[in-house]
Amino acid sequence: MTRTRQIIRSLLSLLCLLLIACAAQASEPAFKEVAYGPHPRNLMNVWLADSDAPTPVIIHIHGGGFIQGNMKTRADSDIRKALDNGVSFVSIIYPFAEDTALHDIIRDNIARAVQFVRYKSAEWNIDPERLAAYGESAGAGSSLWLAFHDDIADPNSPDPVLRQSTRVVAAGALAPQATYDFLRWPQALNMSMRELKIMAGALIPLGLQLYHANSEQDLEQPEWQEIRRDLDMMDMIDENDPPVYVLSRYPDGPQLDFLHHPNHAKTIKKICDTHNAPAVLMFDDTPKDQYVNVMDFLLGYLDKPR
C-alpha cells in the first residue's frame, strides 16, 4: 500500500511538472514570421484569440537600444493573458541602426507594422479600432511615439498598407526614453548637458550613431532639426492622445543608467499631466494595492468596442 501511494505521489508530481512546463510556454503562433515590409527584419509572429467577433490586438515591440533584440524578449505569460481575455497578440522585430537610421526604424518600420496589422485585420479577424502597443526600453519609447505622434496614414499612397492608421488606443512603456531628440535629454533628465556628458559621455556618439549623422554640428542644420522634432515624443503630447502606462524600475535610481533613468518616465508623466493627457506612472516598488500591471492596463482599454 505504501509503495502504491509512493507511485501515485510520483505520478502526480510528474503531472504537476508537466502542467507547469506547458503553462510556461505560449502556444505556437497562428502565423509565424510574417513579412510586413521589404526589410529582412520586417517580421511578426501573430497569435489569434478564438472568437467569432473581431478581436482587439496588442502589439509587442522589443527593446535592445535599436541595435539588438528579438521577439523572444516578450513574456509568454503576456501572450497567454491576452488570449485568455479574447485579445490577439502580435510580436514584431524591426531593422537595427547598423543599416537603418533611427527615424526610419520608427516611422518606416515599427509604424508600418501597426499599419500592416490593420491591413490584415479582416483576414485575421481583428478589430482595427482596438489596437494597443507596448514594449521595453527602445520598444517602450517606440510605443510612446505611436501614442503621441499624429497619424501618418497616407490615404493616397499606392501601397495599401501605408493607407492604414498608425494610431493606438493605449500604449505601455516599460523603462522608456522620454524623447529621441538626444539634445533634449538634459531637459528630460533634469540635468545640465555638462552633467549628462560627465555621467554618460557616450550619449552624443550614441545619438549620432542612431541618427546616421556625422557630427553634433550637423544636428543643428534645418533638415536634422526636422528629424529631431519628429522623434521628440515630449513635444507631441496633447489632450487628444490615448492613455499611456509608464513604468520605471526604481523611483530614484539607478542614477547611472542614463538610458533608463527614472526621470525619463517622470518627465513623460509630468508633461501628460500638464496637457491633461491620461497617463499612469508605476515603479517596481509601488505598493501592491496600488500597482497596475501593463497588460491589465492595456486590456482595460480594449475590453469594449469603440
Secondary structure in CASP SS format (residue, H / E / C, confidence):
PFRMAT SS
TARGET T0000
AUTHOR 0000-0000-0000
METHOD secondary structure of the structure
MODEL  1
M C 1.00
T H 1.00
R H 1.00
T H 1.00
R H 1.00
Q H 1.00
I H 1.00
I H 1.00
R H 1.00
S H 1.00
L H 1.00
L H 1.00
S H 1.00
L H 1.00
L H 1.00
C H 1.00
L H 1.00
L H 1.00
L H 1.00
I H 1.00
A H 1.00
C H 1.00
A H 1.00
A C 1.00
Q C 1.00
A C 1.00
S C 1.00
E C 1.00
P C 1.00
A C 1.00
F E 1.00
K E 1.00
E E 1.00
V E 1.00
A E 1.00
Y C 1.00
G C 1.00
P C 1.00
H C 1.00
P C 1.00
R C 1.00
N C 1.00
L E 1.00
M E 1.00
N E 1.00
V E 1.00
W E 1.00
L C 1.00
A C 1.00
D C 1.00
S C 1.00
D C 1.00
A C 1.00
P C 1.00
T E 1.00
P E 1.00
V E 1.00
I E 1.00
I E 1.00
H E 1.00
I E 1.00
H C 1.00
G C 1.00
G C 1.00
G C 1.00
F C 1.00
I C 1.00
Q C 1.00
G C 1.00
N C 1.00
M H 1.00
K H 1.00
T H 1.00
R C 1.00
A C 1.00
D H 1.00
S H 1.00
D H 1.00
I H 1.00
R H 1.00
K H 1.00
A H 1.00
L H 1.00
D H 1.00
N C 1.00
G C 1.00
V C 1.00
S E 1.00
F E 1.00
V E 1.00
S E 1.00
I E 1.00
I E 1.00
Y C 1.00
P C 1.00
F C 1.00
A C 1.00
E C 1.00
D C 1.00
T C 1.00
A C 1.00
L H 1.00
H H 1.00
D H 1.00
I H 1.00
I H 1.00
R H 1.00
D H 1.00
N H 1.00
I H 1.00
A H 1.00
R H 1.00
A H 1.00
V H 1.00
Q H 1.00
F H 1.00
V H 1.00
R H 1.00
Y H 1.00
K C 1.00
S H 1.00
A H 1.00
E H 1.00
W H 1.00
N C 1.00
I E 1.00
D E 1.00
P E 1.00
E E 1.00
R E 1.00
L E 1.00
A E 1.00
A E 1.00
Y E 1.00
G E 1.00
E E 1.00
S C 1.00
A H 1.00
G H 1.00
A H 1.00
G H 1.00
S H 1.00
S H 1.00
L H 1.00
W H 1.00
L H 1.00
A H 1.00
F H 1.00
H C 1.00
D C 1.00
D C 1.00
I C 1.00
A C 1.00
D C 1.00
P C 1.00
N C 1.00
S C 1.00
P C 1.00
D C 1.00
P H 1.00
V H 1.00
L H 1.00
R H 1.00
Q C 1.00
S C 1.00
T C 1.00
R C 1.00
V C 1.00
V C 1.00
A E 1.00
A E 1.00
G E 1.00
A E 1.00
L E 1.00
A C 1.00
P C 1.00
Q C 1.00
A C 1.00
T C 1.00
Y C 1.00
D C 1.00
F H 1.00
L H 1.00
R H 1.00
W H 1.00
P H 1.00
Q H 1.00
A H 1.00
L H 1.00
N C 1.00
M C 1.00
S C 1.00
M H 1.00
R H 1.00
E H 1.00
L H 1.00
K H 1.00
I H 1.00
M H 1.00
A C 1.00
G C 1.00
A C 1.00
L H 1.00
I H 1.00
P H 1.00
L H 1.00
G H 1.00
L H 1.00
Q H 1.00
L H 1.00
Y H 1.00
H C 1.00
A C 1.00
N C 1.00
S C 1.00
E C 1.00
Q H 1.00
D H 1.00
L H 1.00
E H 1.00
Q C 1.00
P H 1.00
E H 1.00
W H 1.00
Q H 1.00
E H 1.00
I H 1.00
R H 1.00
R H 1.00
D H 1.00
L C 1.00
D C 1.00
M H 1.00
M H 1.00
D H 1.00
M C 1.00
I C 1.00
D C 1.00
E C 1.00
N C 1.00
D C 1.00
P C 1.00
P C 1.00
V E 1.00
Y E 1.00
V E 1.00
L E 1.00
S E 1.00
R C 1.00
Y C 1.00
P C 1.00
D C 1.00
G C 1.00
P C 1.00
Q C 1.00
L C 1.00
D C 1.00
F C 1.00
L C 1.00
H C 1.00
H C 1.00
P H 1.00
N H 1.00
H H 1.00
A H 1.00
K H 1.00
T H 1.00
I H 1.00
K H 1.00
K H 1.00
I H 1.00
C H 1.00
D H 1.00
T H 1.00
H C 1.00
N C 1.00
A C 1.00
P C 1.00
A E 1.00
V E 1.00
L E 1.00
M E 1.00
F E 1.00
D C 1.00
D C 1.00
T C 1.00
P C 1.00
K C 1.00
D C 1.00
Q C 1.00
Y C 1.00
V C 1.00
N C 1.00
V H 1.00
M H 1.00
D H 1.00
F H 1.00
L H 1.00
L H 1.00
G H 1.00
Y C 1.00
L C 1.00
D C 1.00
K C 1.00
P C 1.00
R C 1.00
END
